[in-house]
Amino acid sequence: MGIGRRHRASPAAAPVLLALLLAATGCESTPDARPAPGAAAPKSAARVCAAPAAGPATAPAGAVTVDPAVTGDLAVKTRNSPPRTTFWLRPGTHTLPADRFAQVVPKEGNSYLGAPGAVLDGRRTNQYAFGGAAPDVTIRHLTVQGFVAPHDEGVVNHDSADGWVIEHATIQHNSGAGLMAGARQRVRANCLRANGQYGMNAYKAGGTITGLVVEGNEITGNNTDDWERRRPGCGCTGGVKFWAVDGADVRGNWVHDNRGAGLWADTNNNDFRIEGNVLESNDGAALIYETSYNAVIRANTIRRNNWVEGRRYADRGDTFPFGTVYVSESGGEPRIRARTDRIEIHRNVLENNWSGITLWENADRFCNSPANTSSGHCTLLVEDTARCAQPAIAGPPLYDDCRWKTQRVDVHGNRFVLDKSVVHCTVKCDRMAVLANYGTYPDWSPYQGERVAEAITREQDNRFFDNDYVGPWTFVAHDPSRMLDPGQWQGTPYQQDAGSTFRARDGG
């Protein structure tokens, strides 16, 4: 896939859920150190890894029993049984033959249930655990570990088949992604832990994933292979990565201590609801929504994220405001069908992260531009990338439609708390931003100069309002050089954060 990351910059609410989140976190900052990985989950988050739900201790009626003492028993019995068979894996460590392609290939409607203590172990030999195109497969109460999927590939549902249900599973210590996703997939109450690249890679080769549910999972410690170091700028790491997903509900998850971003939607995703999650202590941003459309991000608790990556960029002199919630070339688009026609970021609590929310647009990133890191992809409004060329791109409708636009973004009703003594920073960790770079490339681009910076700041209906700020926040508008205090941010010409409150004392 190789879809790259970021930029380089130059000159309906859920009140009950929100109440639970606020009760779990407290509204005030506490000057403590960053929690170690494995710290206790907030009351509102999924606690899965420490105490996974146990599977059935005896085989359900009609189930085929799988013996851990027989190497490859699971794959053989799957092959020899009809569709819609239920398999019960006895306690113990189950293995596959010593062939890297000896994965289990389910048939339509198969179910795999693990007894307490049932483990499917790839022994660092097998690449995949479960693959094939069969739909409507269920995997419950099973630990899957020790598989060595290649980069950008996954261990469970390797081929992104549709309609799978993965529940109460522990998928850990694998290379690549713990699991892939298909359409109508349900991923509930799982522990996705310490996988080499992602906990889950929601990507389907040659297609779009629809109707994805990711609910009540603990997603922690992923990207153990540190792919951004191995392939700088690859944009290929984190807790969960979403690619071309049309319709996703991501709710009630505890996403923490991942190397890289917590949740990252990248390239032509649409219609996301990200709500009621606890996103904390991820090395990079808690949430990136990039070159995508139409989302509701609400009632999440977001704290202590971006300390590693934000500090790294600051220490090397990068002036870009790397946000903990980072909206990059993404916005509301009424022409694309979804449950909303905006990006609405509201009723979240952001506490002691490295910076806050950044709305960004790269003026050089558009369809058919060599600077488009989503290589070969165009917006959802233009099917033929080749149309985005001179002279047509200079006029309507292509001038607008060939560019992923950060537009129609509402940021309201959120609480932002910053205590620099907790974050251990003095500068560059205190910023909220709406900005673009100056367009320079390629030479035929119609977006050169300040056009995009002016548009994102004043013309594309991006609004902050009715927020509560506690701590020494600063603001960036138009381009990285324009640093503003709250009064300038609220004043002409920016007129942001009407109805918001500012308490400038350091801390909460």
Secondary structure, DSSP 8 states (H G I E B T S, - for coil): --------------HHHHHHHHHHH-SS--------TT----TTS---SSS-----SS--TT-EEE-TTSTTHHHHHHHHS-TT-EEEE-SEEE---SSTT--B---TT-EEEE-TTEEEE-TTT-S-SB-SS-SS-EEES-EEE--B--TT-EEESTT--TT-EEES-EEES-BSEEEE--TT-EEES-EEES-SSEEEEE--TTS-EEEEEEES-EEES--TT-HHHHSTT----EEEEE-SEEEEEEES-EEES-SS-SEEEESS-EEEEEES-EEES-SS-SEEEES-EEEEEES-EEES-SHHHHHHHHHTT--S---SEEEES-B--TTS-SS-SSEEEES-EEES-SS-EEEEE-TT-STT-TT-SSTT---TT-S-GGGSSTTGGGSTTHHHHTS----SEEEES-EEE--HHHHT-SSSSSEEEEEE--B--STT-TT-BTHHHHIIIIIS--EEES-EEES--EEEEESTT-EE-HHHHHSTTT---BT-EEE-SS--
